[in-house]
Amino acid sequence: TAICIIMDIRHPNQPADLVFLEACKALQIPIHILLNKADKLSKNQAMQACMAYEKTAAFQSLPHGSVQIFSARTRQGFETLGAKLQDWCA
């Protein structure tokens, strides 16, 4: 069992996100976070937002967490997500 959660790259860790992350942590469920709407930021801003997210306490506390930049509109990150899903299914 593993879970992907989609968060707005401009507004991660909303209260509901934090509750969900805590539940996954308590259950030791691997979680992959998609920082969506990356197309709303420049490439540099998106990379900085992702690096900043990796330093948050919410992410640092996940024993099996990963994060990536994503955009459903431009399909940015689809290959990375596909590789992650394949890895989980292997």
C-alpha positions as CSV (number, residue, x, y, z in Angstrom):
1,T,0.0,0.0,0.0
2,A,1.2,3.5,-0.9
3,I,-0.4,6.8,-1.5
4,C,0.0,9.8,-3.8
5,I,-1.2,13.2,-2.5
6,I,-1.6,16.3,-4.6
7,M,-0.8,19.6,-3.1
8,D,-0.8,23.1,-4.7
9,I,2.8,24.0,-5.0
10,R,2.0,27.6,-3.9
11,H,0.0,26.4,-0.8
12,P,1.3,23.1,0.5
13,N,0.5,21.7,3.9
14,Q,-3.0,22.9,4.3
15,P,-4.7,21.7,7.5
16,A,-6.3,18.7,5.8
17,D,-3.0,17.8,4.1
18,L,-1.3,17.7,7.5
19,V,-4.0,15.5,9.0
20,F,-3.6,13.1,6.1
21,L,0.2,13.1,6.3
22,E,0.0,12.3,10.1
23,A,-2.3,9.4,9.4
24,C,0.0,8.0,6.7
25,K,3.0,8.4,9.1
26,A,1.1,6.6,11.9
27,L,0.3,3.7,9.6
28,Q,3.8,3.7,8.1
29,I,2.3,4.1,4.6
30,P,4.8,5.3,1.9
31,I,3.6,8.6,0.5
32,H,4.6,10.4,-2.7
33,I,3.7,14.1,-2.8
34,L,2.9,15.9,-6.1
35,L,3.4,19.6,-5.8
36,N,0.9,20.4,-8.6
37,K,0.4,23.6,-10.5
38,A,4.1,24.0,-11.1
39,D,3.2,25.7,-14.4
40,K,2.1,28.7,-12.4
41,L,5.7,29.3,-11.3
42,S,8.9,29.7,-13.2
43,K,11.1,26.6,-13.3
44,N,13.5,28.2,-10.8
45,Q,10.6,29.1,-8.4
46,A,9.2,25.6,-8.7
47,M,12.5,24.0,-7.9
48,Q,13.0,26.4,-4.9
49,A,9.5,25.6,-3.7
50,C,10.2,21.8,-3.9
51,M,13.5,22.2,-2.0
52,A,11.8,24.3,0.6
53,Y,9.0,21.7,1.0
54,E,11.6,19.0,1.5
55,K,12.9,21.0,4.5
56,T,9.5,21.3,6.2
57,A,8.8,19.4,9.4
58,A,5.8,17.8,7.9
59,F,7.9,16.2,5.2
60,Q,10.9,15.5,7.3
61,S,8.8,13.5,9.7
62,L,7.6,11.1,7.0
63,P,9.6,7.8,7.2
64,H,8.7,6.8,3.6
65,G,8.1,10.1,1.9
66,S,9.1,11.5,-1.5
67,V,8.1,14.7,-3.3
68,Q,8.2,16.0,-6.9
69,I,7.2,19.0,-9.0
70,F,4.1,18.3,-11.1
71,S,1.8,20.0,-13.5
72,A,-1.3,18.2,-14.8
73,R,-1.8,21.0,-17.4
74,T,1.6,20.7,-19.0
75,R,2.2,17.1,-18.0
76,Q,5.5,18.1,-16.3
77,G,6.5,15.3,-14.0
78,F,4.3,12.5,-15.5
79,E,7.4,10.4,-16.3
80,T,8.8,10.8,-12.8
81,L,5.4,9.8,-11.4
82,G,5.1,6.8,-13.7
83,A,8.5,5.6,-12.6
84,K,7.5,6.0,-8.9
85,L,4.3,4.0,-9.5
86,Q,6.2,1.3,-11.3
87,D,8.7,1.1,-8.5
88,W,5.9,0.7,-6.0
89,C,4.3,-2.1,-8.0
90,A,7.5,-4.0,-8.5
